[in-house]
Amino acid sequence: MTRGLIAIAAGIAVLAGLGTGIGEGLVAAHAVSAIGRNPEAESKIRTTMILGIALTETVALYGLLISFILLFVFK
């Protein structure tokens, strides 16, 4: 019973990647739109976009780390 609950909790932790993927897609879409409207600001927009995507990606990595801890430490 306990092992099954740990597996469910690990699956929920991995769902953090779903929100991350949606968020990164929205950031990239809006950045492309902004570059289309203001091509002179491309370098600033791209730098901010990459920084935002990198910070967002850490959420997915934390979710993956938590799921590994749940699966392999709590047996």
N, CA, C and O atoms as a Maestro MAE file, in Angstrom:
{
 s_m_m2io_version
 :::
 2.0.0
}

f_m_ct {
 s_m_title
 :::
 protein
 m_atom[300] {
  # First column is atom index #
  i_m_mmod_type
  r_m_x_coord
  r_m_y_coord
  r_m_z_coord
  i_m_residue_number
  s_m_chain_name
  s_m_pdb_residue_name
  s_m_pdb_atom_name
  i_m_atomic_number
  :::
  1 25 0.827 -1.200 0.000 1 A "MET " " N  " 7
  2 3 0.000 0.000 0.000 1 A "MET " " CA " 6
  3 2 0.865 1.255 0.000 1 A "MET " " C  " 6
  4 15 0.607 2.190 -0.758 1 A "MET " " O  " 8
  5 25 1.890 1.275 0.850 2 A "THR " " N  " 7
  6 3 2.740 2.458 0.944 2 A "THR " " CA " 6
  7 2 3.513 2.688 -0.351 2 A "THR " " C  " 6
  8 15 3.685 3.826 -0.788 2 A "THR " " O  " 8
  9 25 3.975 1.600 -0.960 3 A "ARG " " N  " 7
  10 3 4.736 1.719 -2.208 3 A "ARG " " CA " 6
  11 2 3.874 2.334 -3.322 3 A "ARG " " C  " 6
  12 15 4.367 3.124 -4.128 3 A "ARG " " O  " 8
  13 25 2.606 1.974 -3.361 4 A "GLY " " N  " 7
  14 3 1.711 2.530 -4.364 4 A "GLY " " CA " 6
  15 2 1.484 4.018 -4.169 4 A "GLY " " C  " 6
  16 15 1.438 4.775 -5.139 4 A "GLY " " O  " 8
  17 25 1.342 4.443 -2.914 5 A "LEU " " N  " 7
  18 3 1.153 5.866 -2.636 5 A "LEU " " CA " 6
  19 2 2.397 6.670 -2.991 5 A "LEU " " C  " 6
  20 15 2.296 7.799 -3.470 5 A "LEU " " O  " 8
  21 25 3.570 6.088 -2.756 6 A "ILE " " N  " 7
  22 3 4.820 6.764 -3.122 6 A "ILE " " CA " 6
  23 2 4.903 6.912 -4.644 6 A "ILE " " C  " 6
  24 15 5.345 7.947 -5.142 6 A "ILE " " O  " 8
  25 25 4.482 5.885 -5.379 7 A "ALA " " N  " 7
  26 3 4.505 5.959 -6.839 7 A "ALA " " CA " 6
  27 2 3.539 7.032 -7.345 7 A "ALA " " C  " 6
  28 15 3.855 7.747 -8.295 7 A "ALA " " O  " 8
  29 25 2.372 7.148 -6.721 8 A "ILE " " N  " 7
  30 3 1.419 8.187 -7.108 8 A "ILE " " CA " 6
  31 2 1.995 9.569 -6.826 8 A "ILE " " C  " 6
  32 15 1.863 10.478 -7.646 8 A "ILE " " O  " 8
  33 25 2.634 9.731 -5.669 9 A "ALA " " N  " 7
  34 3 3.247 11.017 -5.321 9 A "ALA " " CA " 6
  35 2 4.361 11.371 -6.294 9 A "ALA " " C  " 6
  36 15 4.516 12.536 -6.659 9 A "ALA " " O  " 8
  37 25 5.141 10.377 -6.719 10 A "ALA " " N  " 7
  38 3 6.208 10.633 -7.693 10 A "ALA " " CA " 6
  39 2 5.628 11.057 -9.032 10 A "ALA " " C  " 6
  40 15 6.177 11.937 -9.696 10 A "ALA " " O  " 8
  41 25 4.524 10.442 -9.433 11 A "GLY " " N  " 7
  42 3 3.873 10.839 -10.676 11 A "GLY " " CA " 6
  43 2 3.347 12.259 -10.619 11 A "GLY " " C  " 6
  44 15 3.433 12.994 -11.603 11 A "GLY " " O  " 8
  45 25 2.805 12.651 -9.484 12 A "ILE " " N  " 7
  46 3 2.317 14.016 -9.316 12 A "ILE " " CA " 6
  47 2 3.487 15.003 -9.352 12 A "ILE " " C  " 6
  48 15 3.357 16.095 -9.904 12 A "ILE " " O  " 8
  49 25 4.615 14.628 -8.775 13 A "ALA " " N  " 7
  50 3 5.791 15.505 -8.787 13 A "ALA " " CA " 6
  51 2 6.302 15.723 -10.203 13 A "ALA " " C  " 6
  52 15 6.772 16.812 -10.532 13 A "ALA " " O  " 8
  53 25 6.216 14.702 -11.039 14 A "VAL " " N  " 7
  54 3 6.686 14.829 -12.413 14 A "VAL " " CA " 6
  55 2 5.745 15.720 -13.232 14 A "VAL " " C  " 6
  56 15 6.153 16.264 -14.258 14 A "VAL " " O  " 8
  57 25 4.502 15.872 -12.796 15 A "LEU " " N  " 7
  58 3 3.564 16.737 -13.512 15 A "LEU " " CA " 6
  59 2 4.014 18.197 -13.529 15 A "LEU " " C  " 6
  60 15 3.457 19.003 -14.274 15 A "LEU " " O  " 8
  61 25 5.002 18.543 -12.727 16 A "ALA " " N  " 7
  62 3 5.552 19.902 -12.770 16 A "ALA " " CA " 6
  63 2 6.112 20.193 -14.157 16 A "ALA " " C  " 6
  64 15 6.131 21.344 -14.594 16 A "ALA " " O  " 8
  65 25 6.563 19.160 -14.840 17 A "GLY " " N  " 7
  66 3 7.082 19.331 -16.193 17 A "GLY " " CA " 6
  67 2 6.015 19.745 -17.186 17 A "GLY " " C  " 6
  68 15 6.332 20.380 -18.192 17 A "GLY " " O  " 8
  69 25 4.765 19.407 -16.935 18 A "LEU " " N  " 7
  70 3 3.678 19.800 -17.827 18 A "LEU " " CA " 6
  71 2 3.506 21.319 -17.832 18 A "LEU " " C  " 6
  72 15 3.434 21.943 -18.891 18 A "LEU " " O  " 8
  73 25 3.443 21.890 -16.657 19 A "GLY " " N  " 7
  74 3 3.324 23.341 -16.561 19 A "GLY " " CA " 6
  75 2 4.542 24.060 -17.104 19 A "GLY " " C  " 6
  76 15 4.437 25.137 -17.691 19 A "GLY " " O  " 8
  77 25 5.693 23.452 -16.900 20 A "THR " " N  " 7
  78 3 6.931 24.041 -17.404 20 A "THR " " CA " 6
  79 2 6.925 24.095 -18.929 20 A "THR " " C  " 6
  80 15 7.297 25.109 -19.518 20 A "THR " " O  " 8
  81 25 6.509 23.015 -19.559 21 A "GLY " " N  " 7
  82 3 6.466 22.986 -21.020 21 A "GLY " " CA " 6
  83 2 5.499 24.014 -21.593 21 A "GLY " " C  " 6
  84 15 5.799 24.677 -22.586 21 A "GLY " " O  " 8
  85 25 4.348 24.140 -20.965 22 A "ILE " " N  " 7
  86 3 3.369 25.133 -21.416 22 A "ILE " " CA " 6
  87 2 3.924 26.545 -21.224 22 A "ILE " " C  " 6
  88 15 3.796 27.394 -22.106 22 A "ILE " " O  " 8
  89 25 4.532 26.787 -20.081 23 A "GLY " " N  " 7
  90 3 5.087 28.112 -19.796 23 A "GLY " " CA " 6
  91 2 6.207 28.495 -20.752 23 A "GLY " " C  " 6
  92 15 6.268 29.629 -21.226 23 A "GLY " " O  " 8
  93 25 7.084 27.555 -21.031 24 A "GLU " " N  " 7
  94 3 8.183 27.841 -21.954 24 A "GLU " " CA " 6
  95 2 7.665 28.103 -23.359 24 A "GLU " " C  " 6
  96 15 8.194 28.966 -24.061 24 A "GLU " " O  " 8
  97 25 6.648 27.379 -23.776 25 A "GLY " " N  " 7
  98 3 6.056 27.619 -25.085 25 A "GLY " " CA " 6
  99 2 5.439 29.006 -25.185 25 A "GLY " " C  " 6
  100 15 5.580 29.685 -26.202 25 A "GLY " " O  " 8
  101 25 4.753 29.423 -24.123 26 A "LEU " " N  " 7
  102 3 4.161 30.756 -24.114 26 A "LEU " " CA " 6
  103 2 5.230 31.850 -24.138 26 A "LEU " " C  " 6
  104 15 5.079 32.857 -24.829 26 A "LEU " " O  " 8
  105 25 6.302 31.645 -23.384 27 A "VAL " " N  " 7
  106 3 7.389 32.631 -23.365 27 A "VAL " " CA " 6
  107 2 8.007 32.767 -24.756 27 A "VAL " " C  " 6
  108 15 8.232 33.879 -25.232 27 A "VAL " " O  " 8
  109 25 8.277 31.643 -25.402 28 A "ALA " " N  " 7
  110 3 8.879 31.684 -26.733 28 A "ALA " " CA " 6
  111 2 7.932 32.328 -27.743 28 A "ALA " " C  " 6
  112 15 8.371 33.096 -28.600 28 A "ALA " " O  " 8
  113 25 6.646 32.024 -27.651 29 A "ALA " " N  " 7
  114 3 5.684 32.599 -28.588 29 A "ALA " " CA " 6
  115 2 5.598 34.115 -28.437 29 A "ALA " " C  " 6
  116 15 5.558 34.845 -29.428 29 A "ALA " " O  " 8
  117 25 5.572 34.573 -27.204 30 A "HIS " " N  " 7
  118 3 5.481 36.016 -26.987 30 A "HIS " " CA " 6
  119 2 6.786 36.721 -27.364 30 A "HIS " " C  " 6
  120 15 6.770 37.863 -27.823 30 A "HIS " " O  " 8
  121 25 7.907 36.039 -27.169 31 A "ALA " " N  " 7
  122 3 9.182 36.644 -27.558 31 A "ALA " " CA " 6
  123 2 9.258 36.797 -29.075 31 A "ALA " " C  " 6
  124 15 9.708 37.831 -29.568 31 A "ALA " " O  " 8
  125 25 8.827 35.792 -29.812 32 A "VAL " " N  " 7
  126 3 8.832 35.880 -31.272 32 A "VAL " " CA " 6
  127 2 7.893 36.990 -31.730 32 A "VAL " " C  " 6
  128 15 8.203 37.732 -32.663 32 A "VAL " " O  " 8
  129 25 6.752 37.097 -31.073 33 A "SER " " N  " 7
  130 3 5.808 38.164 -31.406 33 A "SER " " CA " 6
  131 2 6.420 39.542 -31.136 33 A "SER " " C  " 6
  132 15 6.264 40.464 -31.936 33 A "SER " " O  " 8
  133 25 7.114 39.673 -30.007 34 A "ALA " " N  " 7
  134 3 7.740 40.953 -29.661 34 A "ALA " " CA " 6
  135 2 8.856 41.306 -30.635 34 A "ALA " " C  " 6
  136 15 9.012 42.468 -31.010 34 A "ALA " " O  " 8
  137 25 9.633 40.305 -31.045 35 A "ILE " " N  " 7
  138 3 10.701 40.561 -32.020 35 A "ILE " " CA " 6
  139 2 10.104 40.966 -33.361 35 A "ILE " " C  " 6
  140 15 10.673 41.802 -34.063 35 A "ILE " " O  " 8
  141 25 8.969 40.386 -33.724 36 A "GLY " " N  " 7
  142 3 8.311 40.752 -34.966 36 A "GLY " " CA " 6
  143 2 7.832 42.201 -34.954 36 A "GLY " " C  " 6
  144 15 7.843 42.876 -35.983 36 A "GLY " " O  " 8
  145 25 7.413 42.670 -33.782 37 A "ARG " " N  " 7
  146 3 6.940 44.050 -33.690 37 A "ARG " " CA " 6
  147 2 8.079 45.047 -33.535 37 A "ARG " " C  " 6
  148 15 7.959 46.197 -33.957 37 A "ARG " " O  " 8
  149 25 9.190 44.611 -32.928 38 A "ASN " " N  " 7
  150 3 10.302 45.523 -32.665 38 A "ASN " " CA " 6
  151 2 11.630 44.802 -32.931 38 A "ASN " " C  " 6
  152 15 12.284 44.366 -31.983 38 A "ASN " " O  " 8
  153 25 12.037 44.669 -34.175 39 A "PRO " " N  " 7
  154 3 13.253 43.912 -34.505 39 A "PRO " " CA " 6
  155 2 14.537 44.500 -33.926 39 A "PRO " " C  " 6
  156 15 15.519 43.778 -33.753 39 A "PRO " " O  " 8
  157 25 14.544 45.790 -33.626 40 A "GLU " " N  " 7
  158 3 15.765 46.402 -33.084 40 A "GLU " " CA " 6
  159 2 16.081 45.893 -31.680 40 A "GLU " " C  " 6
  160 15 17.239 45.916 -31.263 40 A "GLU " " O  " 8
  161 25 15.079 45.441 -30.957 41 A "ALA " " N  " 7
  162 3 15.274 44.996 -29.576 41 A "ALA " " CA " 6
  163 2 15.471 43.486 -29.485 41 A "ALA " " C  " 6
  164 15 15.269 42.900 -28.422 41 A "ALA " " O  " 8
  165 25 15.862 42.853 -30.589 42 A "GLU " " N  " 7
  166 3 15.974 41.394 -30.609 42 A "GLU " " CA " 6
  167 2 16.936 40.857 -29.558 42 A "GLU " " C  " 6
  168 15 16.614 39.879 -28.883 42 A "GLU " " O  " 8
  169 25 18.101 41.465 -29.400 43 A "SER " " N  " 7
  170 3 19.085 40.923 -28.451 43 A "SER " " CA " 6
  171 2 18.583 41.013 -27.019 43 A "SER " " C  " 6
  172 15 18.785 40.082 -26.239 43 A "SER " " O  " 8
  173 25 17.935 42.112 -26.657 44 A "LYS " " N  " 7
  174 3 17.404 42.238 -25.293 44 A "LYS " " CA " 6
  175 2 16.265 41.248 -25.055 44 A "LYS " " C  " 6
  176 15 16.186 40.630 -23.994 44 A "LYS " " O  " 8
  177 25 15.397 41.103 -26.034 45 A "ILE " " N  " 7
  178 3 14.266 40.182 -25.890 45 A "ILE " " CA " 6
  179 2 14.759 38.746 -25.785 45 A "ILE " " C  " 6
  180 15 14.276 37.976 -24.955 45 A "ILE " " O  " 8
  181 25 15.726 38.385 -26.632 46 A "ARG " " N  " 7
  182 3 16.250 37.019 -26.614 46 A "ARG " " CA " 6
  183 2 16.940 36.707 -25.291 46 A "ARG " " C  " 6
  184 15 16.766 35.620 -24.741 46 A "ARG " " O  " 8
  185 25 17.725 37.659 -24.776 47 A "THR " " N  " 7
  186 3 18.409 37.444 -23.500 47 A "THR " " CA " 6
  187 2 17.413 37.236 -22.373 47 A "THR " " C  " 6
  188 15 17.576 36.338 -21.548 47 A "THR " " O  " 8
  189 25 16.386 38.064 -22.341 48 A "THR " " N  " 7
  190 3 15.364 37.931 -21.299 48 A "THR " " CA " 6
  191 2 14.603 36.625 -21.451 48 A "THR " " C  " 6
  192 15 14.267 35.982 -20.456 48 A "THR " " O  " 8
  193 25 14.327 36.224 -22.694 49 A "MET " " N  " 7
  194 3 13.620 34.977 -22.944 49 A "MET " " CA " 6
  195 2 14.429 33.784 -22.460 49 A "MET " " C  " 6
  196 15 13.888 32.897 -21.800 49 A "MET " " O  " 8
  197 25 15.706 33.752 -22.777 50 A "ILE " " N  " 7
  198 3 16.550 32.628 -22.375 50 A "ILE " " CA " 6
  199 2 16.664 32.567 -20.860 50 A "ILE " " C  " 6
  200 15 16.635 31.477 -20.288 50 A "ILE " " O  " 8
  201 25 16.792 33.697 -20.205 51 A "LEU " " N  " 7
  202 3 16.847 33.724 -18.748 51 A "LEU " " CA " 6
  203 2 15.543 33.212 -18.149 51 A "LEU " " C  " 6
  204 15 15.564 32.426 -17.201 51 A "LEU " " O  " 8
  205 25 14.417 33.645 -18.686 52 A "GLY " " N  " 7
  206 3 13.124 33.189 -18.178 52 A "GLY " " CA " 6
  207 2 12.918 31.702 -18.386 52 A "GLY " " C  " 6
  208 15 12.414 31.018 -17.494 52 A "GLY " " O  " 8
  209 25 13.298 31.191 -19.545 53 A "ILE " " N  " 7
  210 3 13.150 29.760 -19.811 53 A "ILE " " CA " 6
  211 2 14.064 28.942 -18.906 53 A "ILE " " C  " 6
  212 15 13.674 27.875 -18.432 53 A "ILE " " O  " 8
  213 25 15.272 29.430 -18.662 54 A "ALA " " N  " 7
  214 3 16.194 28.705 -17.778 54 A "ALA " " CA " 6
  215 2 15.648 28.642 -16.352 54 A "ALA " " C  " 6
  216 15 15.736 27.603 -15.697 54 A "ALA " " O  " 8
  217 25 15.091 29.737 -15.878 55 A "LEU " " N  " 7
  218 3 14.521 29.735 -14.530 55 A "LEU " " CA " 6
  219 2 13.288 28.839 -14.459 55 A "LEU " " C  " 6
  220 15 13.055 28.185 -13.442 55 A "LEU " " O  " 8
  221 25 12.511 28.807 -15.512 56 A "THR " " N  " 7
  222 3 11.323 27.957 -15.540 56 A "THR " " CA " 6
  223 2 11.708 26.483 -15.586 56 A "THR " " C  " 6
  224 15 11.034 25.644 -14.989 56 A "THR " " O  " 8
  225 25 12.770 26.172 -16.282 57 A "GLU " " N  " 7
  226 3 13.211 24.781 -16.411 57 A "GLU " " CA " 6
  227 2 13.630 24.183 -15.069 57 A "GLU " " C  " 6
  228 15 13.543 22.970 -14.878 57 A "GLU " " O  " 8
  229 25 14.077 25.014 -14.149 58 A "THR " " N  " 7
  230 3 14.474 24.489 -12.841 58 A "THR " " CA " 6
  231 2 13.287 23.873 -12.107 58 A "THR " " C  " 6
  232 15 13.469 22.950 -11.314 58 A "THR " " O  " 8
  233 25 12.085 24.363 -12.356 59 A "VAL " " N  " 7
  234 3 10.900 23.780 -11.713 59 A "VAL " " CA " 6
  235 2 10.729 22.333 -12.151 59 A "VAL " " C  " 6
  236 15 10.442 21.464 -11.328 59 A "VAL " " O  " 8
  237 25 10.902 22.069 -13.436 60 A "ALA " " N  " 7
  238 3 10.784 20.701 -13.938 60 A "ALA " " CA " 6
  239 2 11.879 19.810 -13.365 60 A "ALA " " C  " 6
  240 15 11.630 18.655 -13.022 60 A "ALA " " O  " 8
  241 25 13.078 20.343 -13.262 61 A "LEU " " N  " 7
  242 3 14.170 19.547 -12.698 61 A "LEU " " CA " 6
  243 2 13.938 19.239 -11.220 61 A "LEU " " C  " 6
  244 15 14.254 18.144 -10.755 61 A "LEU " " O  " 8
  245 25 13.390 20.200 -10.487 62 A "TYR " " N  " 7
  246 3 13.060 19.944 -9.080 62 A "TYR " " CA " 6
  247 2 11.980 18.876 -8.959 62 A "TYR " " C  " 6
  248 15 12.059 18.019 -8.079 62 A "TYR " " O  " 8
  249 25 10.984 18.912 -9.820 63 A "GLY " " N  " 7
  250 3 9.946 17.882 -9.809 63 A "GLY " " CA " 6
  251 2 10.519 16.508 -10.100 63 A "GLY " " C  " 6
  252 15 10.151 15.527 -9.454 63 A "GLY " " O  " 8
  253 25 11.420 16.434 -11.071 64 A "LEU " " N  " 7
  254 3 12.067 15.164 -11.394 64 A "LEU " " CA " 6
  255 2 12.926 14.678 -10.235 64 A "LEU " " C  " 6
  256 15 12.925 13.489 -9.918 64 A "LEU " " O  " 8
  257 25 13.654 15.584 -9.605 65 A "LEU " " N  " 7
  258 3 14.484 15.221 -8.455 65 A "LEU " " CA " 6
  259 2 13.629 14.697 -7.304 65 A "LEU " " C  " 6
  260 15 13.982 13.704 -6.669 65 A "LEU " " O  " 8
  261 25 12.521 15.354 -7.040 66 A "ILE " " N  " 7
  262 3 11.638 14.909 -5.967 66 A "ILE " " CA " 6
  263 2 11.065 13.534 -6.285 66 A "ILE " " C  " 6
  264 15 10.950 12.694 -5.392 66 A "ILE " " O  " 8
  265 25 10.704 13.293 -7.542 67 A "SER " " N  " 7
  266 3 10.170 11.978 -7.886 67 A "SER " " CA " 6
  267 2 11.225 10.887 -7.728 67 A "SER " " C  " 6
  268 15 10.907 9.787 -7.276 67 A "SER " " O  " 8
  269 25 12.474 11.171 -8.093 68 A "PHE " " N  " 7
  270 3 13.538 10.186 -7.887 68 A "PHE " " CA " 6
  271 2 13.765 9.915 -6.404 68 A "PHE " " C  " 6
  272 15 13.966 8.770 -6.000 68 A "PHE " " O  " 8
  273 25 13.733 10.959 -5.606 69 A "ILE " " N  " 7
  274 3 13.907 10.774 -4.164 69 A "ILE " " CA " 6
  275 2 12.779 9.920 -3.610 69 A "ILE " " C  " 6
  276 15 13.019 9.020 -2.805 69 A "ILE " " O  " 8
  277 25 11.560 10.194 -4.031 70 A "LEU " " N  " 7
  278 3 10.418 9.411 -3.549 70 A "LEU " " CA " 6
  279 2 10.529 7.946 -3.954 70 A "LEU " " C  " 6
  280 15 10.230 7.055 -3.158 70 A "LEU " " O  " 8
  281 25 10.955 7.697 -5.180 71 A "LEU " " N  " 7
  282 3 10.995 6.319 -5.676 71 A "LEU " " CA " 6
  283 2 12.162 5.510 -5.122 71 A "LEU " " C  " 6
  284 15 12.009 4.323 -4.834 71 A "LEU " " O  " 8
  285 25 13.320 6.136 -4.972 72 A "PHE " " N  " 7
  286 3 14.507 5.358 -4.638 72 A "PHE " " CA " 6
  287 2 14.945 5.483 -3.172 72 A "PHE " " C  " 6
  288 15 15.707 4.640 -2.697 72 A "PHE " " O  " 8
  289 25 14.495 6.486 -2.459 73 A "VAL " " N  " 7
  290 3 14.890 6.615 -1.061 73 A "VAL " " CA " 6
  291 2 13.833 6.017 -0.142 73 A "VAL " " C  " 6
  292 15 14.160 5.303 0.806 73 A "VAL " " O  " 8
  293 25 12.567 6.308 -0.424 74 A "PHE " " N  " 7
  294 3 11.481 5.781 0.409 74 A "PHE " " CA " 6
  295 2 10.977 4.474 -0.185 74 A "PHE " " C  " 6
  296 15 10.079 4.465 -1.027 74 A "PHE " " O  " 8
  297 25 11.561 3.382 0.260 75 A "LYS " " N  " 7
  298 3 11.154 2.064 -0.250 75 A "LYS " " CA " 6
  299 2 10.255 1.355 0.713 75 A "LYS " " C  " 6
  300 15 9.821 0.235 0.442 75 A "LYS " " O  " 8
  :::
 }
 m_bond[299] {
  # First column is bond index #
  i_m_from
  i_m_to
  i_m_order
  :::
  1 1 2 1
  2 2 3 1
  3 3 4 2
  4 3 5 1
  5 5 6 1
  6 6 7 1
  7 7 8 2
  8 7 9 1
  9 9 10 1
  10 10 11 1
  11 11 12 2
  12 11 13 1
  13 13 14 1
  14 14 15 1
  15 15 16 2
  16 15 17 1
  17 17 18 1
  18 18 19 1
  19 19 20 2
  20 19 21 1
  21 21 22 1
  22 22 23 1
  23 23 24 2
  24 23 25 1
  25 25 26 1
  26 26 27 1
  27 27 28 2
  28 27 29 1
  29 29 30 1
  30 30 31 1
  31 31 32 2
  32 31 33 1
  33 33 34 1
  34 34 35 1
  35 35 36 2
  36 35 37 1
  37 37 38 1
  38 38 39 1
  39 39 40 2
  40 39 41 1
  41 41 42 1
  42 42 43 1
  43 43 44 2
  44 43 45 1
  45 45 46 1
  46 46 47 1
  47 47 48 2
  48 47 49 1
  49 49 50 1
  50 50 51 1
  51 51 52 2
  52 51 53 1
  53 53 54 1
  54 54 55 1
  55 55 56 2
  56 55 57 1
  57 57 58 1
  58 58 59 1
  59 59 60 2
  60 59 61 1
  61 61 62 1
  62 62 63 1
  63 63 64 2
  64 63 65 1
  65 65 66 1
  66 66 67 1
  67 67 68 2
  68 67 69 1
  69 69 70 1
  70 70 71 1
  71 71 72 2
  72 71 73 1
  73 73 74 1
  74 74 75 1
  75 75 76 2
  76 75 77 1
  77 77 78 1
  78 78 79 1
  79 79 80 2
  80 79 81 1
  81 81 82 1
  82 82 83 1
  83 83 84 2
  84 83 85 1
  85 85 86 1
  86 86 87 1
  87 87 88 2
  88 87 89 1
  89 89 90 1
  90 90 91 1
  91 91 92 2
  92 91 93 1
  93 93 94 1
  94 94 95 1
  95 95 96 2
  96 95 97 1
  97 97 98 1
  98 98 99 1
  99 99 100 2
  100 99 101 1
  101 101 102 1
  102 102 103 1
  103 103 104 2
  104 103 105 1
  105 105 106 1
  106 106 107 1
  107 107 108 2
  108 107 109 1
  109 109 110 1
  110 110 111 1
  111 111 112 2
  112 111 113 1
  113 113 114 1
  114 114 115 1
  115 115 116 2
  116 115 117 1
  117 117 118 1
  118 118 119 1
  119 119 120 2
  120 119 121 1
  121 121 122 1
  122 122 123 1
  123 123 124 2
  124 123 125 1
  125 125 126 1
  126 126 127 1
  127 127 128 2
  128 127 129 1
  129 129 130 1
  130 130 131 1
  131 131 132 2
  132 131 133 1
  133 133 134 1
  134 134 135 1
  135 135 136 2
  136 135 137 1
  137 137 138 1
  138 138 139 1
  139 139 140 2
  140 139 141 1
  141 141 142 1
  142 142 143 1
  143 143 144 2
  144 143 145 1
  145 145 146 1
  146 146 147 1
  147 147 148 2
  148 147 149 1
  149 149 150 1
  150 150 151 1
  151 151 152 2
  152 151 153 1
  153 153 154 1
  154 154 155 1
  155 155 156 2
  156 155 157 1
  157 157 158 1
  158 158 159 1
  159 159 160 2
  160 159 161 1
  161 161 162 1
  162 162 163 1
  163 163 164 2
  164 163 165 1
  165 165 166 1
  166 166 167 1
  167 167 168 2
  168 167 169 1
  169 169 170 1
  170 170 171 1
  171 171 172 2
  172 171 173 1
  173 173 174 1
  174 174 175 1
  175 175 176 2
  176 175 177 1
  177 177 178 1
  178 178 179 1
  179 179 180 2
  180 179 181 1
  181 181 182 1
  182 182 183 1
  183 183 184 2
  184 183 185 1
  185 185 186 1
  186 186 187 1
  187 187 188 2
  188 187 189 1
  189 189 190 1
  190 190 191 1
  191 191 192 2
  192 191 193 1
  193 193 194 1
  194 194 195 1
  195 195 196 2
  196 195 197 1
  197 197 198 1
  198 198 199 1
  199 199 200 2
  200 199 201 1
  201 201 202 1
  202 202 203 1
  203 203 204 2
  204 203 205 1
  205 205 206 1
  206 206 207 1
  207 207 208 2
  208 207 209 1
  209 209 210 1
  210 210 211 1
  211 211 212 2
  212 211 213 1
  213 213 214 1
  214 214 215 1
  215 215 216 2
  216 215 217 1
  217 217 218 1
  218 218 219 1
  219 219 220 2
  220 219 221 1
  221 221 222 1
  222 222 223 1
  223 223 224 2
  224 223 225 1
  225 225 226 1
  226 226 227 1
  227 227 228 2
  228 227 229 1
  229 229 230 1
  230 230 231 1
  231 231 232 2
  232 231 233 1
  233 233 234 1
  234 234 235 1
  235 235 236 2
  236 235 237 1
  237 237 238 1
  238 238 239 1
  239 239 240 2
  240 239 241 1
  241 241 242 1
  242 242 243 1
  243 243 244 2
  244 243 245 1
  245 245 246 1
  246 246 247 1
  247 247 248 2
  248 247 249 1
  249 249 250 1
  250 250 251 1
  251 251 252 2
  252 251 253 1
  253 253 254 1
  254 254 255 1
  255 255 256 2
  256 255 257 1
  257 257 258 1
  258 258 259 1
  259 259 260 2
  260 259 261 1
  261 261 262 1
  262 262 263 1
  263 263 264 2
  264 263 265 1
  265 265 266 1
  266 266 267 1
  267 267 268 2
  268 267 269 1
  269 269 270 1
  270 270 271 1
  271 271 272 2
  272 271 273 1
  273 273 274 1
  274 274 275 1
  275 275 276 2
  276 275 277 1
  277 277 278 1
  278 278 279 1
  279 279 280 2
  280 279 281 1
  281 281 282 1
  282 282 283 1
  283 283 284 2
  284 283 285 1
  285 285 286 1
  286 286 287 1
  287 287 288 2
  288 287 289 1
  289 289 290 1
  290 290 291 1
  291 291 292 2
  292 291 293 1
  293 293 294 1
  294 294 295 1
  295 295 296 2
  296 295 297 1
  297 297 298 1
  298 298 299 1
  299 299 300 2
  :::
 }
}
